[in-house]
Amino acid sequence: TVRVDGKSFEQAREDILNLIGTVLVEDIYVNTDVLSGGAGNTAKAFRSWTPIGSTGENAYCGIFSGNGHRVSGLYANCPDTEGVGLFGFLGSSACVKSLGIEDSWFSGKSSVGSIVGKACDAQLLDCYAIANVSAAGDNVGGIAGELVGENSLTQPVFWQGERKGRDRADLPDYKVKLSVCFC
């Protein structure tokens, strides 16, 4: 077993990749017609999305530049998962910028958003989403399910879609259609 500073080779490699970052050079299409095809309907098979940085321990900490491109057709049906979105968790040095999420559907236990489930003092710059998000529990939002820290939303962010959730466990779910811009 190869070890680097007490970590396995795989953990050290992941740490290095998180610091380097990513720049999209074209749009990405994972599925088509996710929203119009009824993502909640099991009749159509969609490729499932596993969030990047799927736990707090392996949160994405790099820079992710969408470069003005979009990721379309993400489908994540994770009823027992906290931290659901393109990214499950973003760490304090992470920055996601110039990115759009379109025609996507996200569902989880808690901390569910289109760009990120839970952002811990990470920056979200010039992002938008046209997606549906829902959570069985709390912390659900269009762009980010949960923001921790003071510097998370620093430039205009747009989101349009449906939100489904509940305020309390003893109340039924509700659905609201929203168009929101944060500045």
Solvent accessible surface area in square Angstrom, and as a share of the most:
residue,aa,sasa,rsa
1,T,155,0.90
2,V,95,0.55
3,R,141,0.51
4,V,67,0.39
5,D,141,0.73
6,G,61,0.58
7,K,86,0.36
8,S,22,0.14
9,F,106,0.44
10,E,121,0.54
11,Q,100,0.45
12,A,10,0.08
13,R,129,0.47
14,E,73,0.33
15,D,55,0.28
16,I,104,0.53
17,L,83,0.41
18,N,14,0.07
19,L,131,0.65
20,I,123,0.63
21,G,21,0.20
22,T,58,0.34
23,V,94,0.54
24,L,16,0.08
25,V,121,0.70
26,E,116,0.52
27,D,43,0.22
28,I,71,0.36
29,Y,123,0.47
30,V,24,0.14
31,N,16,0.08
32,T,88,0.51
33,D,76,0.39
34,V,0,0.00
35,L,57,0.28
36,S,97,0.63
37,G,29,0.28
38,G,30,0.29
39,A,5,0.04
40,G,59,0.57
41,N,83,0.42
42,T,131,0.76
43,A,88,0.68
44,K,84,0.36
45,A,101,0.78
46,F,24,0.10
47,R,160,0.58
48,S,89,0.57
49,W,58,0.20
50,T,101,0.59
51,P,11,0.07
52,I,60,0.31
53,G,10,0.10
54,S,40,0.26
55,T,61,0.36
56,G,45,0.43
57,E,163,0.73
58,N,66,0.34
59,A,14,0.11
60,Y,14,0.05
61,C,40,0.24
62,G,3,0.03
63,I,89,0.45
64,F,15,0.06
65,S,14,0.09
66,G,0,0.00
67,N,81,0.42
68,G,67,0.65
69,H,47,0.21
70,R,77,0.28
71,V,4,0.03
72,S,10,0.06
73,G,0,0.00
74,L,0,0.00
75,Y,26,0.10
76,A,0,0.00
77,N,78,0.40
78,C,26,0.15
79,P,83,0.52
80,D,130,0.67
81,T,47,0.28
82,E,81,0.36
83,G,0,0.00
84,V,0,0.00
85,G,0,0.00
86,L,4,0.02
87,F,0,0.00
88,G,0,0.00
89,F,18,0.08
90,L,0,0.00
91,G,9,0.09
92,S,85,0.55
93,S,71,0.46
94,A,3,0.02
95,C,16,0.10
96,V,0,0.00
97,K,70,0.30
98,S,33,0.21
99,L,2,0.01
100,G,0,0.00
101,I,0,0.00
102,E,34,0.15
103,D,33,0.17
104,S,0,0.00
105,W,42,0.15
106,F,0,0.00
107,S,19,0.12
108,G,2,0.02
109,K,108,0.46
110,S,16,0.10
111,S,1,0.01
112,V,0,0.00
113,G,0,0.00
114,S,0,0.00
115,I,0,0.00
116,V,0,0.00
117,G,0,0.00
118,K,46,0.19
119,A,0,0.00
120,C,46,0.27
121,D,54,0.28
122,A,0,0.00
123,Q,69,0.31
124,L,0,0.00
125,L,28,0.14
126,D,80,0.42
127,C,3,0.02
128,Y,68,0.26
129,A,0,0.00
130,I,60,0.31
131,A,0,0.00
132,N,31,0.16
133,V,2,0.01
134,S,19,0.12
135,A,7,0.05
136,A,65,0.50
137,G,32,0.30
138,D,91,0.47
139,N,58,0.30
140,V,16,0.09
141,G,16,0.15
142,G,9,0.09
143,I,6,0.03
144,A,17,0.13
145,G,10,0.10
146,E,39,0.18
147,L,74,0.37
148,V,65,0.37
149,G,50,0.48
150,E,169,0.76
151,N,78,0.40
152,S,5,0.03
153,L,62,0.31
154,T,66,0.38
155,Q,88,0.39
156,P,77,0.48
157,V,1,0.00
158,F,77,0.32
159,W,8,0.03
160,Q,75,0.33
161,G,13,0.12
162,E,39,0.17
163,R,70,0.26
164,K,92,0.39
165,G,1,0.01
166,R,86,0.31
167,D,111,0.58
168,R,138,0.50
169,A,94,0.73
170,D,108,0.56
171,L,71,0.35
172,P,108,0.68
173,D,61,0.32
174,Y,75,0.29
175,K,127,0.54
176,V,61,0.35
177,K,153,0.65
178,L,58,0.29
179,S,75,0.49
180,V,44,0.26
181,C,77,0.46
182,F,91,0.38
183,C,140,0.84
